[in-house]
Amino acid sequence: MTDKICIKNLTIDCEIGVYDEERGRTQPLCFDIELSTDLSASSKTDSLSDTVDYFELTTKIVTAVKKSHFQLIESLAEHVVDICLHESKISSVNITLKKPMALNCFGAEVSINVTRNKKV
């Protein structure tokens, strides 16, 4: 059985982009993160130690993203995946990363979706 913890609409300002007009300033990115884990133990024990501490994980992600200086959202998404899969109770992660300002002049946004499984 695989259960899910979902972190939705996590918006973080960071410096990201290829073009000169993107560098040297921050812009918002929006993350939807789906963590696959087994919630059966924590649902019985009601103990944080039996589940993923999503507050602690989110804090790690926000800190890492704010400090990052990637050019591509693909690279940043992979970095966030690595942070998530470093947690022992997470077996896989699915991230949708939106960059709303990327195509703002066209009234559109860009997003990518990345799914990775923990290597055993």
For each residue, the residues with C-beta under 8 A, 3 or more apart:
1: 38 40
2: 36 37 38 91 92
3: 36 37 38 39 40
4: 34 35 36 37
5: 34 35 37 39 51 52 54
6: 32 33 34 35
7: 10 31 32 33 34 35 54 57 58
8: 32
9: 30 31 32
10: 7 30 31 32 33 58 61 62
11: 28 29 30 31
12: 28 29 31 61 62 65 66
13: 26 27 28 29 66
14: 26 27 29 65 66 68 76
15: 22 23 24 25 26 27 68 69
16: 22 27 29 68 69 70 71 72 73 76 99
17: 21 22 23 27 71
18: 22 71 72
19: 22 23
20: 23
21: 17
22: 15 16 17 18 19 25 27
23: 15 17 19 20
24: 15
25: 15 22
26: 13 14 15
27: 13 14 15 16 17 22 99 101
28: 11 12 13 100 101
29: 11 12 13 14 16 65 73 76 97 98 99 100
30: 9 10 11 97 98 100
31: 7 9 10 11 12 61 80 95 96 97 98
32: 6 7 8 9 10 95 96 98
33: 6 7 10 61 80 84 93 94 95
34: 4 5 6 7 93 94 95
35: 4 5 6 7 52 54 57 84 87 90 92 93
36: 2 3 4 90 91 92 93 94
37: 2 3 4 5 51 52 89 90 91
38: 1 2 3 41 89 91
39: 3 5 42 43 51
40: 1 3 43 44
41: 38 44 45 50 51
42: 39 45 46 47 48 50 51
43: 39 40 46
44: 40 41
45: 41 42 50
46: 42 43
47: 42 50 51
48: 42 51 53
49:
50: 41 42 45 47
51: 5 37 39 41 42 47 48 89
52: 5 35 37 57 87 89 90
53: 48 56 57
54: 5 7 35 57 58
55: 58 59
56: 53 59 60
57: 7 35 52 53 54 60 61 83 84 87
58: 7 10 54 55 61 62
59: 55 56 62 63
60: 56 57 63 64 83
61: 10 12 31 33 57 58 64 65 80 83 84
62: 10 12 58 59 65 66
63: 59 60 66 67
64: 60 61 67 68 79 80 83
65: 12 14 29 61 62 68 76 80
66: 12 13 14 62 63
67: 63 64
68: 14 15 16 64 65 76 79
69: 15 16
70: 16 73 75 76 79
71: 16 17 18 75
72: 16 18 75 76
73: 16 29 70 76 77 97 99 110 112
74: 77 78 112 114
75: 70 71 72 78 79
76: 14 16 29 65 68 70 72 73 79 80 97
77: 73 74 80 81 95 97 112 114
78: 74 75 81 82 114 116
79: 64 68 70 75 76 82 83
80: 31 33 61 64 65 76 77 83 84 95 97
81: 77 78 84 85 93 95 114 116
82: 78 79 85 86
83: 57 60 61 64 79 80 86
84: 33 35 57 61 80 81 87 90 93 95
85: 81 82 90 92 93 116 118
86: 82 83
87: 35 52 57 84 90
88:
89: 37 38 51 52
90: 35 36 37 52 84 85 87 93 118
91: 2 36 37 38 117 118
92: 2 35 36 85 115 116 117 118
93: 33 34 35 36 81 84 85 90 115 116
94: 33 34 36 113 114 115
95: 31 32 33 34 77 80 81 84 113 114 115
96: 31 32 111 112 113
97: 29 30 31 73 76 77 80 111 112 113 114
98: 29 30 31 32 109 110 111
99: 16 27 29 73 102 109 110 111
100: 28 29 30 104 109
101: 27 28 104 109
102: 99 109 110
103: 106 107 108 109 110
104: 100 101 107 108 109
105:
106: 103
107: 103 104
108: 103 104
109: 98 99 100 101 102 103 104
110: 73 98 99 102 103
111: 96 97 98 99
112: 73 74 77 96 97
113: 94 95 96 97
114: 74 77 78 81 94 95 97
115: 92 93 94 95
116: 78 81 85 92 93
117: 91 92
118: 85 90 91 92
119:
120:
